[in-house]
Amino acid sequence: MHRTIWSTAFLAMSGLISIPAQAQAPANPWPAKVIRIVVPFAAGSFTDTAARVVGAELSAQLGQTVIVENKGGAGSTLGTDTVAKAAPDGYTFLLTDNSFAVSTALYDKLPYSPTKDLVPVSLVADSPAILVGRPNLPNKTLKETMQAAGKTPAKLTFGSGGQGSSAHLAMEAFLTQNNVQMVHVPFKGIAAAIVDVAADRVDLAIGSVGSTSAYIKDGRLLGLAVSGDARQPLFPNVPTFAEAGYPNYKMKYWFGVMAPTGTPVAIVDRMQKEIAKAVTTQKVRDVFSGAGVRPTANSSSAFGAMVREETALWADVIKRADIKIQ
């Protein structure tokens, strides 16, 4: 018996007989195990919602479980670092937002290299920014408010999600663009800032459609302007920045997927195609439209170019506004 086995192996190695292909160990197809999507924010943010609803579609499409892990802290850099240092085997991804470009521009030292340790996969969604005012703001239009701010520098206040947050930089970009000063009131998250604007304690704030729409609909906030080329269907009476007299303001929120550098190109390409398919499903479209967010995907190269442009934009805003993190 032993001689027969040895002889068969010898003949196979000698090329005198062939072993059927199905007898050879196949390469492991991807995905062969659970896929993890890390969200660098606490549960409840739209970034978290996007990861969960898109993750559910990806799970169905790929035939493999997709789990979402929230790892907030340090302005999104903690969760981002987790992915940057993860094994590049196609089983760990990051779903992040504008904070990625902001952090790159804001911090001199990060625990990871944004350009060397992570590769872009695809956009998932984007959303306009909306400038809102407290319900009893004396001036009811953006033009009147900016004129009043110009006459009384540093009298009006604006809230944000904290020093260096995307909401802070979004407002600073608008103010520096128009050579106007206001007093920054930082909060621990944009939700808290919006609450104080609605309570008439802070004058203005810039937020996403999702964080402001409920307040605008019931009159607790004034919608002064929304970014983008068209008005937002959730509140059609709010003008675009261009209609309000400020056509150069182009701020938008975006949400996208990245992977550790070294992840096989074939897996990155496959994931990009699966995301592009997932964001067209009715479930994703319904959840996103309810939050005033547009589902969209793009190529890895296009997403990477957009992130580089965003980083340069925020670096310029940070420099001109002299924003520093203590």
C-alpha positions in Angstrom: 0.0 0.0 0.0 2.7 2.4 1.0 4.6 1.6 -2.2 1.6 2.3 -4.3 1.1 5.8 -2.8 4.8 6.6 -3.2 4.7 5.4 -6.8 1.7 7.6 -7.6 3.3 10.6 -6.1 6.5 9.9 -7.9 4.8 9.5 -11.2 2.8 12.7 -10.7 5.9 14.7 -9.9 7.6 13.1 -13.0 4.7 14.3 -15.1 3.9 10.7 -16.2 0.4 11.0 -14.8 -1.9 13.9 -14.0 -3.9 14.6 -10.9 -7.4 16.0 -11.6 -7.7 19.7 -10.9 -10.4 19.2 -8.3 -8.0 17.2 -6.2 -5.7 20.2 -5.8 -6.3 22.7 -2.9 -8.2 25.7 -4.4 -7.1 29.2 -3.5 -9.5 30.8 -0.9 -12.0 33.0 -2.7 -12.8 36.4 -1.3 -14.7 36.8 1.0 -14.2 33.7 3.0 -14.9 35.1 6.4 -16.6 38.0 8.2 -15.9 41.5 6.9 -15.5 44.3 9.4 -16.4 48.0 8.6 -14.9 50.4 11.2 -16.8 53.7 11.8 -14.6 56.2 13.6 -17.6 57.7 15.4 -20.0 56.7 18.0 -23.2 54.9 17.1 -26.1 57.2 15.9 -24.2 59.4 13.4 -25.2 59.3 9.8 -21.8 57.7 9.1 -22.8 54.9 11.4 -26.2 54.6 9.7 -24.6 54.5 6.2 -22.2 51.8 7.3 -25.0 49.6 8.7 -27.5 50.0 5.8 -24.8 49.6 3.1 -23.1 46.8 5.1 -26.4 44.9 5.1 -26.6 45.1 1.3 -23.0 44.1 0.9 -23.6 41.1 3.1 -26.5 39.9 0.9 -24.4 40.5 -2.3 -21.2 38.9 -1.1 -22.8 36.0 0.8 -20.7 36.8 3.9 -21.5 38.5 7.2 -20.5 42.2 7.3 -20.3 43.7 10.8 -20.0 47.4 11.8 -17.6 48.4 14.6 -17.9 51.9 16.2 -14.5 53.2 17.3 -14.9 56.9 18.0 -12.5 59.3 19.6 -9.8 61.8 18.9 -11.7 63.5 16.1 -12.1 60.3 14.2 -8.4 59.5 14.2 -8.7 56.6 16.7 -10.9 54.4 14.4 -9.0 55.5 11.3 -5.7 54.4 12.9 -7.3 51.0 13.7 -7.9 50.4 10.0 -4.6 51.9 8.9 -2.8 49.3 11.1 -5.1 46.4 10.2 -4.0 43.4 8.1 -4.5 44.3 4.4 -6.3 41.1 3.7 -9.7 42.5 2.5 -11.5 41.9 5.7 -11.2 45.4 7.4 -12.5 48.6 5.9 -13.1 52.1 7.1 -16.3 54.1 6.4 -15.5 57.7 7.2 -16.5 61.3 6.2 -15.1 64.8 5.7 -13.3 64.4 9.0 -10.6 62.3 7.3 -9.6 65.3 5.1 -10.0 67.8 8.0 -7.8 65.7 10.3 -5.1 65.4 7.6 -5.0 69.2 7.2 -5.5 70.0 10.9 -3.0 67.8 12.8 0.8 68.1 12.4 1.2 64.6 13.6 -1.2 61.6 13.2 -0.6 58.0 14.3 -1.0 57.0 10.7 -0.1 58.4 7.2 -3.3 59.4 5.4 -1.6 59.0 2.0 0.6 56.0 2.7 -1.5 53.8 5.1 -4.9 53.9 3.5 -6.3 53.5 0.0 -9.6 54.9 -1.2 -12.3 52.4 -2.3 -15.4 54.4 -3.2 -17.7 57.2 -2.2 -21.0 56.0 -0.6 -22.9 59.2 -0.3 -22.8 63.0 -0.3 -25.0 65.7 1.2 -25.3 69.4 1.1 -24.5 71.7 4.0 -27.1 74.0 5.4 -26.6 77.2 7.3 -29.2 77.7 9.9 -30.1 80.5 12.3 -31.9 80.7 15.7 -35.7 81.2 15.4 -35.6 84.8 16.7 -32.7 85.9 14.6 -33.4 89.6 13.8 -32.4 89.2 10.2 -34.3 86.5 8.3 -32.1 86.2 5.2 -28.5 85.3 4.8 -27.6 88.5 3.0 -29.1 90.7 5.8 -27.4 88.6 8.5 -24.0 88.9 6.8 -24.5 92.7 6.4 -25.3 93.0 10.1 -22.2 90.9 11.0 -20.1 93.2 8.8 -21.4 96.3 10.7 -20.8 94.8 14.2 -17.7 92.5 13.9 -17.5 89.5 16.3 -21.0 90.2 17.7 -22.8 87.3 16.2 -22.0 83.7 17.4 -21.9 80.4 15.6 -21.9 76.9 17.1 -20.0 73.8 15.9 -19.1 70.3 16.9 -15.8 71.5 18.4 -12.6 73.2 17.6 -11.4 71.9 14.2 -14.6 70.0 13.5 -16.1 69.9 10.0 -18.9 72.2 11.1 -16.3 74.7 12.6 -14.2 74.7 9.4 -17.3 74.9 7.2 -18.4 78.1 8.9 -14.8 79.5 8.9 -14.6 78.8 5.2 -17.7 80.9 4.6 -16.7 83.7 6.9 -13.1 84.1 5.5 -14.5 83.9 2.0 -16.6 87.0 2.8 -14.2 88.7 5.2 -16.6 88.6 8.1 -15.9 87.7 11.8 -18.2 85.9 14.2 -17.6 84.3 17.7 -17.0 80.6 17.6 -18.9 78.6 20.3 -17.6 75.0 20.3 -19.7 72.1 21.5 -19.1 68.3 22.0 -20.8 67.4 18.7 -22.9 69.3 16.1 -26.1 67.9 17.6 -25.5 69.9 20.9 -24.7 73.0 18.9 -27.9 72.7 16.9 -29.9 72.4 20.1 -28.5 75.7 21.4 -29.2 77.4 18.1 -32.8 76.2 18.3 -33.0 77.4 21.9 -32.0 81.0 20.8 -28.7 80.8 22.8 -26.4 80.7 19.7 -27.0 82.7 16.5 -25.9 80.4 13.6 -24.5 77.0 12.7 -23.7 75.0 9.6 -24.8 71.3 9.7 -25.8 68.5 7.5 -29.4 68.1 6.2 -29.8 65.1 8.5 -28.9 67.1 11.7 -31.1 70.1 10.9 -34.1 69.0 8.8 -36.5 68.1 11.7 -35.8 71.5 13.3 -36.4 73.4 10.1 -39.6 71.6 9.3 -41.2 72.5 12.7 -39.9 76.1 12.7 -37.3 75.7 15.5 -34.6 76.8 13.1 -34.4 79.3 10.2 -33.0 77.8 7.1 -30.8 80.5 5.6 -29.0 78.7 2.7 -28.2 75.2 1.4 -25.1 74.2 -0.6 -25.4 72.5 -4.0 -26.9 73.4 -7.4 -30.5 72.9 -6.4 -32.7 73.3 -3.4 -33.2 70.5 -1.0 -36.5 68.6 -1.5 -36.9 68.3 2.3 -37.2 72.1 2.6 -37.8 73.6 -0.8 -38.3 77.1 0.6 -34.6 77.4 1.7 -32.5 79.0 -1.1 -29.2 77.7 -2.3 -26.1 79.8 -1.4 -26.0 81.0 -5.0 -29.6 82.1 -4.8 -28.9 83.8 -1.5 -26.0 85.8 -3.1 -23.0 83.6 -2.3 -22.3 81.5 -5.4 -18.7 80.6 -4.5 -19.6 78.6 -1.4 -19.4 74.9 -2.4 -19.2 73.0 0.9 -20.7 69.5 1.0 -20.5 66.5 3.3 -19.3 63.2 1.9 -19.1 59.6 3.2 -16.7 57.0 1.8 -14.9 53.7 2.2 -11.2 53.1 2.5 -9.0 50.1 3.1 -5.5 49.4 4.5 -2.7 50.0 2.0 -1.6 46.6 0.6 -5.2 45.3 0.3 -5.1 43.4 -3.0 -6.2 45.5 -6.0 -8.6 42.8 -7.1 -10.4 43.0 -3.7 -10.5 46.9 -3.7 -12.0 46.8 -7.2 -14.5 44.1 -6.3 -15.6 46.1 -3.2 -15.9 49.2 -5.2 -18.2 47.5 -7.7 -20.3 45.9 -4.8 -20.7 49.4 -3.1 -21.8 50.9 -6.4 -24.4 48.2 -6.7 -25.5 48.5 -3.0 -26.1 52.2 -3.1 -28.6 51.7 -6.0 -30.9 49.4 -3.9 -34.2 50.7 -2.8 -33.5 50.1 0.9 -30.3 52.3 0.8 -32.0 54.9 -1.3 -35.0 55.1 1.1 -32.8 55.5 4.2 -30.5 58.0 2.6 -33.2 60.2 1.0 -34.9 60.3 4.4 -31.8 61.9 5.8 -31.4 64.3 2.8 -28.4 62.4 1.6 -27.7 61.3 -2.0 -26.4 57.7 -2.5 -23.4 57.8 -4.9 -20.3 55.8 -5.7 -17.2 56.5 -7.8 -13.9 54.9 -8.7 -11.0 54.5 -6.3 -8.9 57.0 -8.3 -11.8 59.6 -8.4 -12.4 59.2 -4.7 -8.7 59.6 -4.0 -8.5 62.8 -6.1 -11.5 64.2 -4.3 -9.9 63.6 -0.9 -6.7 65.3 -2.0 -8.7 68.3 -3.1 -10.6 68.4 0.1 -7.5 68.2 2.2 -5.9 71.1 0.3 -9.1 73.1 0.7 -9.2 72.6 4.5 -5.5 73.3 4.9 -6.1 76.7 3.3 -9.1 77.4 5.5 -7.2 76.4 8.6 -4.2 78.6 7.7 -6.3 81.7 6.8 -8.5 81.3 9.9 -5.5 80.6 12.1 -7.2 77.5 13.6 -5.1 75.6 16.2 -5.8 72.6 18.3 -4.6 72.8 21.9 
